[in-house]
Amino acid sequence: MPESAVRVAAVQTAPVFLDLEASLQKALGLIEKAAAEGARLVVFPEAFLPAWPVWVDEVLPGEDAAWHLRLLEQSVVVPGPVTERLGAAARAAGAQLVMGVDERERHGGTVYNTLLYFDADGRLLGRHRKLVPTHAERLVWGMGDGSDLRVHQTTVGRVGGLICWENYMPLARFALYAQGVDIWVAPTLATHEPWVATMRHIAREGVCHVIGVAPAARFSDVPDTVPDRDRLWRGADPHGDWMLDGYSVIVDPTGQVLAGPLVREEGILYADLDLDAARGRHRLFDPVGHYNRPDVFRLIVDDRPKPHLVSLAGVED
């Protein structure tokens, strides 16, 4: 049976920009640190390994070739050596792990914005590719499909969620609510006060705990080895050196903020979740049960995989 009381951790930090190995080493240390504080679920920001494409809002399309190539080279193959090391870290920590990565296929040229879910025994439970990259992100990231719109059963309950502005897609939220969610994860690059309101709304709407986690990142921490570094960030007011401000938060199913928001500093938020009390709130409101009208509204989800290649070898005419 899933545990009723669970300590969780939201890791608000920045990657070593476009450096997969250095960012991975940083993540492994933070997983160990969070577990030492009793965390049974550790959640990292969107696209933490190896970084988010900050340049999409800074330069014209077509001026990003060097950065895009570096991102592609440093992206994560799933499964592969990086996922093996993350799984080993989760197993050593005895904690569930949710990690945001830039993903590429082994021989592919497209990068995907992906969440990876690991069980406490180190198994890769699944991945989720962001369905719709937001605005200029479409110049960098490909689109996912419905095959990985899944909630995962773990020893700390049922864990699932969406990436950044996917959380504004009501049908995507409903598709996950309908699978039963105890803990909703929302890794994001949306680092501002209105995002906290979104996390509180999802907690009440989905009757679940919510972990919203974002980076807190400064331009001055971007390594000098990054190509054309000075063109990456204009530093316009009110941001200055801060490329991303954080605003990580942990919320209970009533919409009450349990931890955070953490603003303009790196750190780890912790909260102790009462999952039994949360499950009991369904007697008041259940968006996919007694407070739903399937005779009026119906959601159809195409959750079939959409591979780029379907081989007909060996198939008889």
Backbone as numpy.savetxt, mean C-alpha at the origin, in Angstrom:
# Nx Ny Nz CAx CAy CAz Cx Cy Cz
-8.20 -19.62 15.09 -9.04 -18.42 15.09 -8.16 -17.17 15.09
-8.59 -16.12 14.40 -7.85 -14.87 14.44 -7.81 -14.30 15.85
-6.76 -13.57 16.14 -6.62 -12.94 17.45 -7.65 -11.83 17.61
-8.02 -11.53 18.86 -8.99 -10.46 19.10 -8.32 -9.14 19.41
-7.09 -9.17 19.95 -6.35 -7.96 20.26 -5.02 -8.00 19.49
-4.78 -6.99 18.70 -3.62 -7.00 17.80 -2.93 -5.65 17.83
-1.62 -5.65 18.00 -0.85 -4.42 17.86 -0.36 -4.30 16.42
-0.58 -3.13 15.84 -0.19 -2.90 14.44 0.75 -1.70 14.38
1.49 -1.62 13.27 2.46 -0.55 13.09 2.34 0.04 11.70
2.31 1.36 11.62 2.36 2.10 10.36 3.73 2.77 10.28
4.51 2.37 9.29 5.89 2.84 9.19 5.94 4.04 8.25
6.05 5.22 8.83 6.13 6.45 8.04 7.61 6.80 7.84
8.09 6.53 6.66 9.49 6.76 6.36 9.65 6.95 4.86
10.86 7.30 4.46 11.15 7.51 3.04 12.15 6.46 2.57
12.01 6.01 1.33 13.02 5.11 0.79 14.32 5.87 0.51
15.38 5.13 0.28 16.59 5.72 -0.29 16.31 5.83 -1.79
16.06 7.02 -2.25 15.40 7.25 -3.53 16.06 6.51 -4.69
15.26 5.64 -5.33 15.64 4.85 -6.51 16.81 3.92 -6.25
17.01 3.53 -4.99 18.07 2.57 -4.64 17.40 1.39 -3.94
17.17 0.33 -4.69 16.40 -0.80 -4.17 17.10 -1.45 -2.99
18.38 -1.75 -3.11 19.07 -2.46 -2.05 19.12 -1.63 -0.76
19.44 -0.36 -0.88 19.51 0.48 0.32 18.13 0.65 0.95
17.10 0.80 0.12 15.74 0.92 0.65 15.30 -0.38 1.32
15.67 -1.51 0.73 15.32 -2.80 1.31 16.01 -2.98 2.66
17.27 -2.61 2.74 17.98 -2.72 4.01 17.31 -1.86 5.08
16.88 -0.66 4.69 16.19 0.22 5.62 14.89 -0.42 6.09
14.15 -1.02 5.15 12.88 -1.67 5.50 13.10 -2.84 6.44
14.11 -3.65 6.20 14.35 -4.81 7.05 14.62 -4.39 8.49
15.38 -3.31 8.65 15.64 -2.82 10.00 14.39 -2.31 10.69
13.52 -1.66 9.95 12.29 -1.12 10.53 11.27 -2.21 10.85
11.25 -3.27 10.05 10.39 -4.42 10.37 10.82 -5.02 11.70
12.12 -5.20 11.87 12.64 -5.75 13.12 12.31 -4.83 14.30
12.45 -3.52 14.09 12.16 -2.57 15.15 10.69 -2.60 15.55
9.80 -2.63 14.57 8.37 -2.66 14.86 7.98 -3.94 15.60
8.55 -5.06 15.17 8.24 -6.33 15.82 8.73 -6.34 17.27
9.86 -5.69 17.51 10.38 -5.63 18.88 9.45 -4.86 19.80
8.63 -3.99 19.23 7.63 -3.24 20.00 6.29 -3.96 20.07
6.27 -5.19 19.57 5.08 -6.02 19.70 4.13 -5.99 18.52
4.51 -5.35 17.42 3.62 -5.26 16.26 3.45 -6.62 15.61
2.20 -6.98 15.35 1.89 -8.23 14.65 1.55 -8.00 13.19
1.35 -6.75 12.82 1.13 -6.36 11.43 1.90 -5.07 11.20
2.76 -5.07 10.17 3.61 -3.93 9.87 3.31 -3.48 8.44
2.96 -2.20 8.27 2.52 -1.68 6.97 3.44 -0.54 6.55
3.92 -0.61 5.30 4.81 0.40 4.73 4.05 1.24 3.70
4.63 2.38 3.30 3.96 3.27 2.34 3.89 2.71 0.93
3.11 3.39 0.13 2.98 3.12 -1.30 4.34 3.24 -1.99
4.63 2.28 -2.88 5.82 2.34 -3.74 7.10 2.61 -2.95
7.22 1.97 -1.78 8.40 2.21 -0.95 9.66 1.66 -1.58
9.57 0.52 -2.22 10.72 -0.08 -2.88 10.60 0.08 -4.39
11.42 0.90 -5.06 12.51 1.69 -4.49 12.16 3.18 -4.32
10.96 3.62 -4.79 10.58 5.03 -4.63 9.34 5.30 -5.47
8.74 6.45 -5.24 7.61 6.91 -6.04 8.14 7.85 -7.13
7.47 7.96 -8.27 7.96 8.79 -9.39 7.63 10.27 -9.18
8.38 10.92 -8.32 8.12 12.32 -7.99 8.14 13.22 -9.21
8.87 12.83 -10.25 9.07 13.69 -11.41 7.82 13.89 -12.26
6.79 13.07 -12.08 5.63 13.18 -12.97 4.95 14.53 -12.86
5.10 15.19 -11.72 4.49 16.51 -11.53 5.51 17.64 -11.66
6.74 17.31 -12.04 7.80 18.30 -12.04 8.34 18.63 -13.43
8.29 17.67 -14.37 8.84 17.90 -15.70 7.82 17.52 -16.76
8.07 17.92 -17.98 7.18 17.59 -19.08 7.32 16.12 -19.47
6.23 15.52 -19.97 6.34 14.15 -20.47 7.45 14.04 -21.52
8.22 12.99 -21.44 9.33 12.80 -22.38 10.66 13.27 -21.84
10.63 14.01 -20.72 11.87 14.49 -20.12 12.31 13.62 -18.94
11.70 12.45 -18.81 11.94 11.63 -17.63 12.66 10.32 -17.94
13.30 10.22 -19.12 13.84 8.93 -19.57 14.84 8.34 -18.59
15.76 9.15 -18.09 16.81 8.63 -17.21 16.22 8.12 -15.90
15.26 8.86 -15.33 14.64 8.43 -14.07 13.80 7.18 -14.29
13.06 7.14 -15.40 12.21 5.98 -15.66 13.06 4.73 -15.83
14.17 4.85 -16.53 15.05 3.69 -16.71 15.59 3.22 -15.36
16.00 4.16 -14.51 16.50 3.78 -13.18 15.39 3.09 -12.39
14.16 3.60 -12.46 13.04 2.99 -11.74 12.79 1.57 -12.24
12.81 1.40 -13.55 12.59 0.07 -14.13 13.67 -0.90 -13.66
14.92 -0.47 -13.68 16.03 -1.33 -13.28 15.94 -1.72 -11.81
15.42 -0.81 -10.98 15.39 -1.01 -9.54 14.07 -1.59 -9.05
13.13 -1.85 -9.95 11.83 -2.37 -9.54 11.92 -3.84 -9.14
10.86 -4.32 -8.50 10.84 -5.63 -7.86 10.15 -6.65 -8.74
10.78 -7.79 -8.95 10.17 -8.92 -9.64 9.45 -9.78 -8.60
8.19 -10.13 -8.90 7.35 -10.86 -7.94 6.88 -12.17 -8.55
7.22 -13.33 -7.94 8.16 -13.50 -6.83 9.59 -13.41 -7.32
10.51 -13.23 -6.38 11.91 -13.10 -6.74 12.76 -12.91 -5.49
14.03 -12.56 -5.65 14.93 -12.44 -4.50 14.46 -11.43 -3.45
13.87 -10.32 -3.89 13.42 -9.32 -2.92 12.26 -9.86 -2.09
11.31 -10.51 -2.73 10.18 -11.04 -1.96 10.64 -12.15 -1.02
11.67 -12.90 -1.41 12.20 -13.92 -0.52 12.79 -13.29 0.74
13.49 -12.17 0.58 14.09 -11.49 1.74 13.03 -10.83 2.61
12.01 -10.28 1.99 10.90 -9.70 2.77 10.17 -10.79 3.54
9.95 -11.93 2.89 9.29 -13.04 3.57 10.10 -13.55 4.74
11.41 -13.61 4.55 12.28 -14.06 5.64 12.23 -13.07 6.80
12.15 -11.77 6.50 12.06 -10.77 7.55 10.74 -10.89 8.31
9.64 -11.11 7.59 8.34 -11.29 8.24 8.36 -12.53 9.14
8.98 -13.59 8.65 9.05 -14.83 9.44 9.90 -14.62 10.69
11.04 -13.96 10.56 11.90 -13.71 11.72 11.21 -12.81 12.74
10.39 -11.87 12.24 9.69 -10.94 13.12 8.43 -11.54 13.71
7.93 -12.62 13.11 6.66 -13.19 13.54 5.51 -12.25 13.30
5.58 -11.49 12.19 4.57 -10.46 11.92 4.09 -10.53 10.48
2.83 -10.18 10.28 2.32 -9.97 8.94 2.97 -8.70 8.38
3.15 -8.65 7.07 3.83 -7.51 6.45 3.08 -7.10 5.20
2.85 -5.79 5.05 2.31 -5.23 3.82 3.32 -4.21 3.31
3.78 -4.40 2.09 4.85 -3.57 1.53 4.45 -3.03 0.17
4.62 -1.72 -0.03 4.39 -1.11 -1.33 5.65 -1.15 -2.18
5.51 -1.62 -3.41 6.67 -1.73 -4.30 6.31 -1.25 -5.70
7.35 -0.86 -6.43 7.27 -0.76 -7.88 7.60 -2.13 -8.42
6.69 -2.71 -9.18 6.86 -4.08 -9.66 7.06 -4.10 -11.16
7.91 -4.99 -11.61 8.02 -5.27 -13.04 8.02 -6.77 -13.24
7.54 -7.20 -14.39 7.62 -8.62 -14.71 9.04 -8.95 -15.13
9.41 -10.20 -15.00 10.81 -10.59 -15.16 11.42 -10.10 -16.47
10.66 -10.16 -17.54 11.19 -9.71 -18.83 10.36 -8.55 -19.39
9.67 -7.86 -18.50 8.77 -6.80 -18.95 9.39 -5.43 -18.90
8.73 -4.48 -19.58 9.18 -3.11 -19.62 8.21 -2.14 -18.98
7.16 -2.65 -18.31 6.18 -1.80 -17.65 6.31 -1.94 -16.14
6.16 -0.83 -15.44 6.22 -0.81 -13.98 4.79 -0.73 -13.45
4.51 -1.48 -12.39 3.20 -1.48 -11.74 3.34 -1.02 -10.29
2.34 -0.31 -9.82 2.26 0.12 -8.42 1.57 -1.00 -7.65
2.31 -1.69 -6.79 1.85 -2.97 -6.25 1.96 -3.01 -4.73
0.99 -3.65 -4.10 1.05 -4.01 -2.69 1.35 -5.49 -2.55
2.28 -5.84 -1.66 2.60 -7.23 -1.37 2.15 -7.56 0.04
1.51 -8.72 0.19 1.04 -9.20 1.49 1.81 -10.46 1.88
2.43 -10.43 3.07 3.17 -11.57 3.58 2.56 -12.02 4.90
2.45 -13.35 5.07 1.99 -13.90 6.34 3.17 -13.96 7.30
2.88 -14.21 8.58 3.93 -14.24 9.58 4.87 -15.42 9.43
4.49 -16.39 8.62 5.39 -17.51 8.35 6.27 -17.24 7.13
6.17 -16.04 6.57 7.01 -15.65 5.44 6.42 -15.90 4.08
5.24 -16.52 4.03 4.62 -16.79 2.73 4.12 -15.50 2.08
4.31 -15.40 0.78 3.71 -14.32 0.01 2.25 -14.69 -0.23
1.34 -14.01 0.47 -0.08 -14.33 0.37 -0.68 -13.85 -0.94
-0.18 -12.75 -1.45 -0.72 -12.22 -2.69 -0.19 -10.83 -2.95
-0.61 -10.28 -4.08 -0.23 -8.93 -4.46 -1.47 -8.24 -5.01
-1.42 -6.93 -5.01 -2.47 -6.13 -5.64 -1.82 -5.02 -6.44
-2.12 -4.98 -7.73 -1.65 -3.90 -8.58 -2.71 -2.81 -8.64
-2.28 -1.57 -8.47 -3.20 -0.44 -8.48 -4.01 -0.45 -9.78
-5.33 -0.38 -9.63 -6.22 -0.47 -10.79 -6.06 0.71 -11.73
-5.98 1.91 -11.16 -5.92 3.11 -11.98 -4.84 4.05 -11.41
-3.69 4.15 -12.05 -2.73 5.18 -11.64 -3.37 6.56 -11.77
-3.03 7.44 -10.86 -3.69 8.74 -10.77 -3.02 9.78 -11.65
-3.83 10.38 -12.54 -3.39 11.52 -13.34 -2.06 11.23 -14.01
-1.02 12.05 -13.71 0.26 11.92 -14.41 0.99 10.62 -14.09
0.56 9.91 -13.04 1.17 8.61 -12.74 1.02 7.63 -13.91
0.04 7.87 -14.77 -0.19 6.96 -15.90 0.95 7.02 -16.91
1.82 8.02 -16.78 3.02 8.08 -17.62 4.09 7.12 -17.14
3.89 6.53 -15.94 4.90 5.67 -15.33 4.36 4.27 -15.08
3.17 4.18 -14.45 2.67 2.90 -13.99 1.59 2.34 -14.92
1.63 1.02 -15.12 0.57 0.34 -15.85 -0.63 0.10 -14.94
-1.72 -0.41 -15.53 -2.94 -0.67 -14.78 -3.05 -2.14 -14.38
-3.59 -2.36 -13.18 -3.85 -3.71 -12.74 -5.19 -4.21 -13.25
-5.60 -5.40 -12.79 -6.91 -5.93 -13.16 -7.62 -6.43 -11.90
-8.80 -7.01 -12.08 -9.61 -7.40 -10.93 -9.22 -8.71 -10.29
-8.23 -9.40 -10.85 -7.90 -10.73 -10.35 -7.26 -10.70 -8.97
-6.67 -9.55 -8.59 -6.02 -9.49 -7.28 -6.74 -8.54 -6.32
-8.00 -8.28 -6.60 -8.82 -7.47 -5.69 -9.31 -8.39 -4.59
-8.41 -8.67 -3.63 -8.62 -9.74 -2.67 -8.37 -9.27 -1.24
-9.06 -9.92 -0.31 -8.80 -9.80 1.12 -8.13 -11.09 1.57
-7.13 -10.99 2.43 -6.32 -12.14 2.82 -6.59 -12.54 4.26
-6.82 -13.83 4.46 -6.99 -14.36 5.80 -5.62 -14.53 6.45
-5.44 -13.94 7.62 -4.18 -14.04 8.34 -4.48 -14.39 9.80
-3.43 -14.61 10.57 -3.61 -14.92 11.98 -4.06 -13.71 12.79
-4.00 -12.51 12.20 -4.49 -11.31 12.89 -5.81 -10.83 12.31
-6.46 -11.67 11.54 -7.74 -11.30 10.94 -7.64 -11.17 9.44
-8.69 -10.66 8.84 -8.75 -10.52 7.39 -8.23 -9.13 7.01
-7.21 -9.13 6.17 -6.48 -7.91 5.84 -6.57 -7.66 4.35
-6.93 -6.43 3.99 -6.99 -6.04 2.58 -7.05 -4.53 2.49
-7.02 -4.03 1.27 -7.10 -2.58 1.11 -6.81 -2.14 -0.30
-6.64 -0.84 -0.45 -6.41 -0.23 -1.75 -5.28 0.78 -1.65
-4.78 1.19 -2.81 -3.62 2.07 -2.87 -4.06 3.50 -3.20
-3.72 4.42 -2.33 -3.90 5.86 -2.56 -5.31 6.17 -3.07
-5.43 6.82 -4.23 -6.74 7.28 -4.68 -7.66 6.15 -5.13
-7.19 4.90 -5.19 -8.13 3.80 -5.33 -9.16 3.83 -4.21
-8.74 4.37 -3.06 -9.64 4.43 -1.92 -10.83 5.36 -2.14
-10.78 6.16 -3.21 -11.92 6.99 -3.58 -12.85 6.29 -4.58
-12.58 5.04 -4.90 -13.40 4.27 -5.83 -14.42 3.46 -5.03
-15.68 3.92 -4.95 -16.65 3.26 -4.07 -16.91 1.80 -4.43
-16.88 1.47 -5.71 -17.16 0.08 -6.08 -15.99 -0.83 -5.69
-14.78 -0.33 -5.81 -13.62 -1.11 -5.38 -13.67 -1.35 -3.87
-14.06 -0.33 -3.12 -14.20 -0.51 -1.68 -15.26 -1.58 -1.38
-16.40 -1.49 -2.05 -17.49 -2.44 -1.79 -17.04 -3.87 -2.11
-16.26 -4.03 -3.19 -15.79 -5.37 -3.57 -14.95 -5.99 -2.47
-14.21 -5.18 -1.73 -13.42 -5.70 -0.62 -14.26 -5.86 0.64
-15.15 -4.89 0.91 -16.03 -5.04 2.06 -16.80 -6.37 1.99
-17.23 -6.72 0.78 -18.05 -7.92 0.61 -17.28 -9.20 0.92
-15.95 -9.12 0.95 -15.14 -10.29 1.30 -14.86 -10.37 2.79
-15.27 -9.34 3.53 -15.02 -9.30 4.96 -13.63 -8.76 5.26
-13.55 -7.56 5.83 -12.26 -6.93 6.15 -12.25 -6.56 7.62
-11.24 -7.05 8.35 -11.02 -6.62 9.73 -10.10 -5.41 9.77
-9.03 -5.46 8.96 -8.02 -4.40 8.95 -7.82 -3.95 7.52
-8.11 -2.68 7.28 -7.98 -2.08 5.94 -6.65 -1.34 5.88
-5.84 -1.63 4.86 -4.56 -0.94 4.69 -4.68 0.01 3.50
-4.14 1.22 3.67 -4.24 2.24 2.64 -2.90 2.96 2.48
-1.89 2.28 1.94 -0.64 2.96 1.62 -0.90 4.05 0.58
-0.26 5.19 0.74 -0.64 6.34 -0.08 0.53 7.29 -0.27
0.36 8.19 -1.25 1.21 9.36 -1.41 0.42 10.63 -1.15
-0.83 10.48 -0.70 -1.68 11.62 -0.40 -1.35 12.09 1.02
-0.51 13.10 1.12 0.01 13.50 2.42 -0.53 14.88 2.79
-1.78 14.87 3.27 -2.42 16.12 3.66 -3.60 15.80 4.59
-4.11 16.81 5.24 -5.18 16.64 6.22 -6.44 15.99 5.66
-6.91 16.35 4.43 -8.13 15.70 3.93 -8.02 14.18 3.85
-6.81 13.66 3.70 -6.66 12.20 3.63 -7.05 11.54 4.95
-6.79 12.22 6.04 -7.19 11.68 7.35 -8.71 11.52 7.40
-9.43 12.49 6.85 -10.89 12.38 6.80 -11.33 11.19 5.97
-10.63 10.91 4.88 -10.94 9.74 4.05 -10.74 8.46 4.84
-9.66 8.37 5.59 -9.40 7.16 6.38 -10.49 6.97 7.45
-10.94 8.06 8.05 -11.98 7.95 9.06 -13.31 7.54 8.45
-13.59 8.03 7.25 -14.83 7.64 6.57 -14.82 6.16 6.22
-13.71 5.66 5.68 -13.64 4.24 5.31 -13.79 3.36 6.54
-13.20 3.78 7.65 -13.33 3.00 8.88 -14.79 2.85 9.29
-15.55 3.94 9.23 -16.97 3.89 9.61 -17.79 3.15 8.56
-17.53 3.43 7.30 -18.29 2.81 6.21 -18.05 1.31 6.15
-16.78 0.90 6.26 -16.44 -0.52 6.15 -16.50 -1.27 7.45
-16.74 -0.55 8.56 -16.77 -1.14 9.90 -15.49 -1.96 10.12
-14.37 -1.29 9.96 -13.07 -1.95 10.05 -12.04 -0.97 10.59
-10.95 -1.50 11.09 -9.82 -0.66 11.43 -9.09 -0.27 10.14
-8.52 0.92 10.13 -7.84 1.42 8.93 -6.44 1.89 9.31
-5.48 1.47 8.48 -4.09 1.92 8.62 -3.73 2.67 7.35
-3.66 3.98 7.45 -3.23 4.82 6.33 -1.78 5.20 6.54
-0.92 4.87 5.60 0.51 5.10 5.81 1.14 5.70 4.57
1.91 6.75 4.78 2.52 7.51 3.68 3.98 7.82 4.03
4.77 8.18 3.05 6.14 8.58 3.35 6.20 10.00 3.92
7.22 10.26 4.70 7.64 11.63 5.02 9.02 11.77 4.40
9.13 12.60 3.36 10.35 12.59 2.55 10.80 14.01 2.23
12.10 14.23 2.36 12.70 15.51 2.06 13.61 15.41 0.84
13.60 16.46 0.04 14.45 16.49 -1.15 15.92 16.42 -0.77
16.28 16.99 0.35 17.69 17.01 0.76 18.21 15.60 1.05
17.32 14.62 1.22 17.75 13.24 1.46 17.90 12.43 0.18
17.54 13.00 -0.98 17.70 12.30 -2.25 19.19 12.20 -2.57
19.71 11.01 -2.84 21.15 10.86 -3.08 21.63 11.66 -4.29
22.86 12.12 -4.22 23.46 12.87 -5.33 23.64 12.01 -6.57
23.59 10.68 -6.40 23.79 9.77 -7.53 22.57 9.65 -8.43
21.43 10.24 -8.02 20.23 10.20 -8.86 20.44 11.11 -10.06
20.18 10.62 -11.28 20.39 11.45 -12.49 19.57 12.74 -12.44
20.17 13.83 -12.92 19.47 15.12 -13.01 18.73 15.44 -11.71
19.38 15.21 -10.60 18.74 15.36 -9.29 18.09 16.73 -9.10
18.74 17.77 -9.55 18.25 19.12 -9.28 16.95 19.44 -10.00
16.59 18.63 -11.02 15.34 18.87 -11.73 14.17 18.11 -11.13
14.45 17.26 -10.13 13.40 16.41 -9.56 12.36 17.20 -8.79
12.78 18.29 -8.16 11.90 18.93 -7.18 12.07 20.44 -7.25
10.94 21.12 -7.42 10.99 22.59 -7.50 10.95 23.26 -6.14
10.48 22.52 -5.14 10.46 23.04 -3.79 9.57 24.25 -3.60
8.46 24.29 -4.32 7.56 25.44 -4.23 6.92 25.53 -2.85
6.71 26.75 -2.36 5.98 26.93 -1.10 4.57 26.35 -1.25
4.00 25.78 -0.19 4.49 25.78 1.19 5.35 24.57 1.53
5.75 23.79 0.53 6.43 22.53 0.81 7.91 22.72 1.14
8.59 23.58 0.41 10.01 23.74 0.65 10.75 22.45 0.41
11.51 22.00 1.40 12.31 20.78 1.27 11.47 19.52 1.36
10.26 19.63 1.92 9.43 18.44 2.13 8.68 18.08 0.85
9.07 16.96 0.24 8.36 16.46 -0.94 7.04 15.80 -0.54
7.06 15.08 0.58 5.86 14.43 1.10 5.83 14.62 2.61
4.64 14.97 3.14 4.52 15.41 4.53 4.12 14.32 5.51
3.76 13.14 5.00 3.34 12.07 5.90 1.84 12.02 6.10
1.37 12.33 7.29 -0.04 12.23 7.70 -0.49 10.78 7.84
0.42 9.88 8.22 0.01 8.52 8.53 -0.92 8.51 9.73
-1.83 7.53 9.76 -2.87 7.52 10.79 -3.41 6.11 10.95
-3.85 5.78 12.17 -4.52 4.51 12.45 -5.87 4.85 13.08
-6.95 4.24 12.55 -8.30 4.64 12.91 -9.11 3.40 13.30
-9.99 3.54 14.29 -10.84 2.41 14.66 -12.18 2.49 13.92
-13.03 1.45 14.00 -14.25 1.42 13.19 -15.29 2.49 13.52
-15.11 3.19 14.61 -16.02 4.31 14.91 -15.56 5.60 14.24
-14.38 5.56 13.63 -13.79 6.77 13.05 -12.87 7.49 14.00
-12.67 6.94 15.19 -11.77 7.54 16.18 -10.32 7.30 15.78
-9.51 8.35 15.80 -8.09 8.23 15.48 -7.36 7.65 16.70
-6.73 6.50 16.50 -5.99 5.84 17.57 -4.54 6.29 17.64
-3.97 6.65 16.48 -2.57 7.09 16.43 -2.39 8.00 15.24
-1.58 9.05 15.44 -1.35 9.99 14.38 -2.35 11.14 14.40
-2.37 11.95 13.34 -1.46 11.86 12.19 -0.05 12.33 12.55
0.92 11.68 11.94 2.33 12.02 12.10 2.73 12.88 10.90
3.21 14.08 11.15 3.43 15.06 10.09 4.89 15.52 10.06
5.47 15.47 8.89 6.82 15.98 8.63 7.87 15.42 9.59
7.77 14.14 9.83 8.82 13.43 10.54 8.69 11.95 10.25
9.84 11.27 10.25 9.83 9.83 10.09 9.59 9.18 11.45
8.86 8.07 11.43 8.59 7.39 12.68 7.64 6.22 12.45
7.34 5.52 13.52 6.43 4.38 13.47 5.27 4.64 14.42
4.06 4.59 13.89 2.85 4.69 14.71 2.44 3.29 15.14
2.01 3.16 16.40 1.52 1.89 16.92 0.10 2.09 17.46
-0.69 1.03 17.36 -2.01 1.04 17.98 -2.40 -0.40 18.30
-3.14 -0.56 19.40 -3.67 -1.86 19.78 -5.13 -1.94 19.36
-5.44 -2.87 18.48 -6.76 -2.97 17.90 -7.59 -4.03 18.62
-8.83 -3.69 18.91 -9.79 -4.63 19.51 -10.69 -5.13 18.39
-10.32 -6.28 17.81 -11.05 -6.77 16.65 -12.42 -7.30 17.01
-12.58 -7.88 18.19 -13.89 -8.38 18.59 -14.90 -7.24 18.73
-14.47 -6.14 19.34 -15.37 -4.99 19.47 -15.75 -4.45 18.11
-14.79 -4.46 17.19 -15.07 -3.98 15.83 -16.09 -4.88 15.14
-15.92 -6.19 15.28 -16.86 -7.11 14.64 -18.26 -6.94 15.21
-18.34 -6.61 16.51 -19.63 -6.41 17.13 -20.39 -5.21 16.59
-19.68 -4.26 16.01 -20.36 -3.07 15.47 -21.19 -3.37 14.23
-21.00 -4.55 13.64 -21.80 -4.89 12.47 -23.29 -5.00 12.80
-23.61 -5.17 14.06 -25.04 -5.21 14.42 -25.69 -3.86 14.18
-24.88 -2.78 14.19 -25.41 -1.44 13.91 -25.41 -1.12 12.43
-24.35 -1.55 11.75 -24.22 -1.20 10.33 -23.36 -2.24 9.64
-23.88 -2.81 8.58 -23.13 -3.78 7.78 -23.38 -3.44 6.32
-22.39 -2.82 5.64 -22.63 -2.32 4.27 -22.85 -3.42 3.25
-22.51 -4.66 3.59 -22.72 -5.76 2.65 -23.65 -6.82 3.23
-24.37 -6.46 4.29 -25.29 -7.39 4.93 -26.64 -6.74 5.14
-27.02 -6.54 6.40 -28.37 -6.05 6.67 -28.59 -4.59 6.27
-27.50 -3.84 6.00 -27.67 -2.47 5.52 -27.36 -2.37 4.03
-27.59 -3.44 3.32 -27.41 -3.47 1.87 -28.73 -3.92 1.24
-28.96 -3.51 -0.01 -30.17 -3.91 -0.73 -29.78 -4.54 -2.07
-29.39 -5.84 -2.04 -28.99 -6.49 -3.29 -30.13 -6.62 -4.29
-31.38 -6.46 -3.83 -32.50 -6.47 -4.76 -32.59 -5.16 -5.54
-31.88 -4.12 -5.06 -31.87 -2.81 -5.71 -30.53 -2.55 -6.39
-29.45 -2.87 -5.68 -28.10 -2.62 -6.19 -27.35 -3.94 -6.30
-26.57 -4.08 -7.38 -25.77 -5.28 -7.55 -24.44 -4.91 -8.19
-23.35 -5.41 -7.62 -22.02 -5.16 -8.15 -21.50 -6.44 -8.82
-21.08 -6.31 -10.06 -20.47 -7.42 -10.79 -18.99 -7.11 -10.95
-18.13 -8.02 -10.50 -16.68 -7.84 -10.56 -16.09 -8.86 -11.52
-15.37 -8.39 -12.51 -14.65 -9.29 -13.41 -13.28 -9.56 -12.77
-13.18 -10.67 -12.06 -11.95 -10.98 -11.35 -11.10 -12.02 -12.08
-11.34 -12.14 -13.38 -10.50 -13.03 -14.18 -9.17 -12.36 -14.49
-8.06 -13.10 -14.41 -6.76 -12.51 -14.79 -6.78 -12.08 -16.25
-6.04 -11.02 -16.55 -5.94 -10.50 -17.92 -4.49 -10.57 -18.40
-3.97 -11.77 -18.66 -2.57 -11.88 -19.08 -2.36 -11.25 -20.45
-1.15 -10.76 -20.67 -0.84 -10.14 -21.96 -0.68 -11.18 -23.06
-0.39 -12.42 -22.66 -0.20 -13.49 -23.64 -0.98 -14.71 -23.19
-1.79 -15.24 -24.08 -2.50 -16.49 -23.85 -2.03 -17.48 -24.91
-1.31 -18.50 -24.48 -0.76 -19.47 -25.42 -1.81 -20.53 -25.76
-1.94 -20.83 -27.03 -2.84 -21.87 -27.49 -2.11 -23.17 -27.82
-0.83 -23.24 -27.45 -0.07 -24.45 -27.70 -0.71 -25.63 -27.00
-0.90 -26.70 -27.74 -1.48 -27.89 -27.18 -3.00 -27.89 -27.13
-3.60 -26.77 -27.54 -5.06 -26.70 -27.56 -5.56 -27.18 -28.92
-6.45 -28.13 -28.92 -6.96 -28.66 -30.18 -7.98 -27.71 -30.77
-8.00 -27.61 -32.07 -8.99 -26.77 -32.77 -10.38 -27.40 -32.62
